[in-house]
Amino acid sequence: MSGRMRKFRRPRNVLEGQPATQAEEIVETLSVSCPKCKKSVDSDDLAESFGVCPYCRHHFKLNPRQRVRQILDEGSFLEIDKDLSPKNILTFPGYDAKIESAISGSGEKEGVVCGTGKISGFPVAIFVMNPQFMMGSMGSMVGEKITRLFELATKEGLPVLGFTVSGGARMQEGIVSLMQMAKTSGAVKRHSDEGLLYVCVLTDPTTGGVTASFAMEADIILAEPYALVAFAGPRVIEQTIRKKLPAGFQRAEFLLEKGFVDDIVDRRRQKKHIASILSLHKREAV
Ligand SMILES: [Zn+2]
């Protein structure tokens, strides 16, 4: 019943008052079919279990607002650069229409949401990429927002927490999108040079230029269960080397075994886990 009631409830805060996005609409229906085990999952149960299927532990995709609600202390989020939007700098055919449809489909102006907040009382700078905005692809504004966030964190002495999901560099911005790999990496390095902590959570899928830059440059790299983390995807590799890849190739569990990620953390215990990392690395006042 509460699933039906929710449609008519007044938003409790500014975030809830945002236009509904595709992922949030999942919560507005009574049940949803799990893409992995195909079982029907009650929407209220799914919302309560942080978007994790109670039968098979499949982690449903989340939009940045849902992530922020799950991970940060209530009311602590202060968004920065929220009005930055992509520009069709190369006048790439069809890109303007794609931008427009991404904005109306996601209710966001770019593929990443950035800001500051608290996790169990620990201050943090946070960026969350958006699978609903051109598959979290990295154009010049995504790179700019992430760079600015690291610069702010460096200035304020804050740790950075990032959630990545991305199809890679945004091809409609050509070389300018590839440049973002170097730009963001420079900002990560300057943050690191100040002895500040960067924790990244790789979510499904994190690929291409994002994997090859800031996603894999964190001090502590976490991943969600079964997340695909790759530079080139498995199909491209198979076609290139003409060999069958091993089962589970490029999945989080495979990468943990090979030492590419430090831990796999179920979404339901991420807040506690990350709070404990922040507590261990807390900077004492000098
Ligand atoms: Zn399932």
Residues whose N, C-alpha, C, O or C-beta is under 5 A from the ligand:
A	BS01	ZN	C34 K36 C37 K38 C53 Y55 C56 H58
